[in-house]
Amino acid sequence: MKFNWGTGIVLAFVAFISFIMYFVIRMNTDNRTDHELVTKDYYKQELAYQKEIDAEKNAAELDEEISVHKSEDGLLITFPKNFNPKNVTGKVSLYRPSNRHLDFNFPISLSNTHLLIPDNRLVDGRWDIAIEWHYKGKTFLHKQKLTY
């Protein structure tokens, strides 16, 4: 068999296709590369989206906004001072886009206007935080993307 341009081009195409197929099969079968960018119950959450819009609007109309910042002990969430802490209920949801196994919910239980999420629960990187709280029959929602 004589090696000419035609044979070289065919071999190059076969090598390239084999190379691409190797990586496609490897990425589809490797569990370490399983990055889901949507939540598990995406469609259920989409149906309740108008309630989220109303809750975000209620939070935006407050005189004092909720604040979220990193402290030495963890993630510190400060609620408005004009709220009675004993009447505030709800949950804090932390969503990690790169690893769904790190997602968790934290119930809101206040004795003062601060809520601390311990440092040992959080891994460095990007987090999406959603704070949904109820006060005197009204629902409020604060969403924020942060890098811890």
C-alpha positions as CSV (number, residue, x, y, z in Angstrom):
1,M,0.0,0.0,0.0
2,K,1.3,3.3,-1.0
3,F,1.0,6.3,1.4
4,N,-0.2,9.4,-0.5
5,W,-2.2,12.6,0.3
6,G,-5.5,10.8,0.1
7,T,-4.5,8.1,2.6
8,G,-3.0,10.8,4.9
9,I,-6.2,12.8,4.9
10,V,-8.4,9.7,5.6
11,L,-6.1,8.7,8.5
12,A,-6.2,12.3,9.9
13,F,-10.0,12.3,9.8
14,V,-10.2,8.9,11.5
15,A,-7.8,10.0,14.2
16,F,-9.7,13.2,14.8
17,I,-13.1,11.5,15.0
18,S,-11.6,8.9,17.3
19,F,-10.2,11.6,19.5
20,I,-13.5,13.5,19.7
21,M,-15.5,10.3,20.4
22,Y,-13.2,9.3,23.2
23,F,-13.8,12.5,25.0
24,V,-17.6,12.5,24.4
25,I,-17.9,9.0,25.8
26,R,-15.6,9.8,28.7
27,M,-17.5,12.9,29.7
28,N,-20.9,11.1,29.5
29,T,-19.8,8.2,31.7
30,D,-17.7,10.0,34.3
31,N,-19.6,10.8,37.4
32,R,-17.1,13.4,38.6
33,T,-18.2,15.7,35.7
34,D,-21.9,15.6,36.6
35,H,-22.7,19.3,36.9
36,E,-26.4,20.1,37.0
37,L,-27.2,23.7,36.6
38,V,-30.9,23.5,37.4
39,T,-32.6,22.3,40.6
40,K,-34.3,18.9,40.8
41,D,-37.9,20.2,40.9
42,Y,-37.4,23.0,38.3
43,Y,-40.9,22.8,36.8
44,K,-42.6,22.9,40.2
45,Q,-40.6,26.0,41.1
46,E,-41.5,27.6,37.8
47,L,-45.2,27.4,38.5
48,A,-44.8,29.4,41.7
49,Y,-42.7,32.1,40.1
50,Q,-45.3,34.9,40.4
51,K,-45.3,34.4,44.2
52,E,-41.5,34.9,44.1
53,I,-41.9,38.1,42.1
54,D,-44.4,39.5,44.7
55,A,-42.2,38.5,47.6
56,E,-39.1,40.2,46.0
57,K,-41.2,43.3,45.5
58,N,-42.3,43.3,49.1
59,A,-38.6,43.0,50.2
60,A,-37.6,45.9,47.8
61,E,-40.3,48.1,49.4
62,L,-38.8,47.8,52.9
63,D,-37.1,50.9,54.4
64,E,-34.1,48.8,55.4
65,E,-32.8,46.0,53.3
66,I,-31.6,42.6,54.5
67,S,-27.8,42.3,54.4
68,V,-25.6,39.3,53.9
69,H,-21.9,39.4,54.5
70,K,-19.0,37.1,55.4
71,S,-17.7,37.3,59.0
72,E,-15.0,35.3,60.9
73,D,-17.6,32.8,62.2
74,G,-19.5,32.3,58.9
75,L,-22.2,34.0,56.9
76,L,-24.0,36.7,58.8
77,I,-27.5,37.7,57.7
78,T,-28.9,40.8,59.2
79,F,-32.7,41.5,59.1
80,P,-34.3,44.9,59.3
81,K,-34.3,46.3,62.8
82,N,-38.0,47.3,62.7
83,F,-39.0,43.6,62.6
84,N,-39.7,41.8,65.8
85,P,-37.3,38.8,65.6
86,K,-39.6,36.4,67.4
87,N,-42.3,36.9,64.7
88,V,-39.9,36.2,61.7
89,T,-40.1,32.7,60.2
90,G,-38.9,31.2,57.0
91,K,-35.8,29.5,55.5
92,V,-32.5,30.3,54.0
93,S,-31.6,28.2,50.9
94,L,-28.0,28.0,49.8
95,Y,-27.5,26.6,46.3
96,R,-24.2,25.6,44.9
97,P,-24.3,25.6,41.1
98,S,-21.2,23.4,40.7
99,N,-22.2,20.6,43.1
100,R,-25.8,19.8,44.2
101,H,-24.6,17.7,47.1
102,L,-23.5,20.9,48.9
103,D,-27.0,22.5,48.7
104,F,-28.8,22.9,52.0
105,N,-31.7,24.8,53.7
106,F,-31.4,26.5,57.0
107,P,-34.5,27.4,59.0
108,I,-34.8,31.0,60.3
109,S,-35.0,31.1,64.1
110,L,-34.1,34.5,65.5
111,S,-33.5,35.8,69.0
112,N,-32.1,39.1,67.6
113,T,-31.9,40.6,64.2
114,H,-28.9,38.5,63.1
115,L,-28.7,34.9,61.8
116,L,-25.3,33.2,61.5
117,I,-24.7,30.3,59.2
118,P,-21.6,28.5,60.6
119,D,-18.4,28.6,58.6
120,N,-18.0,24.8,58.6
121,R,-21.2,24.4,56.5
122,L,-19.8,26.5,53.6
123,V,-17.1,25.7,51.1
124,D,-15.2,28.4,49.3
125,G,-16.7,29.3,45.9
126,R,-19.9,30.7,44.4
127,W,-23.2,30.3,46.2
128,D,-26.7,31.4,45.3
129,I,-28.6,32.4,48.5
130,A,-32.3,32.8,48.7
131,I,-33.8,34.1,52.0
132,E,-37.6,33.7,52.2
133,W,-39.2,35.0,55.4
134,H,-42.7,35.7,56.6
135,Y,-43.6,38.5,58.9
136,K,-47.2,39.5,59.9
137,G,-48.8,37.5,57.1
138,K,-46.5,39.0,54.4
139,T,-43.9,37.1,52.5
140,F,-40.5,38.5,51.6
141,L,-37.7,37.2,49.4
142,H,-34.1,38.2,49.0
143,K,-31.9,36.6,46.4
144,Q,-28.2,37.1,46.0
145,K,-25.2,35.6,44.4
146,L,-22.1,35.6,46.5
147,T,-18.6,34.2,46.5
148,Y,-17.5,32.8,49.8
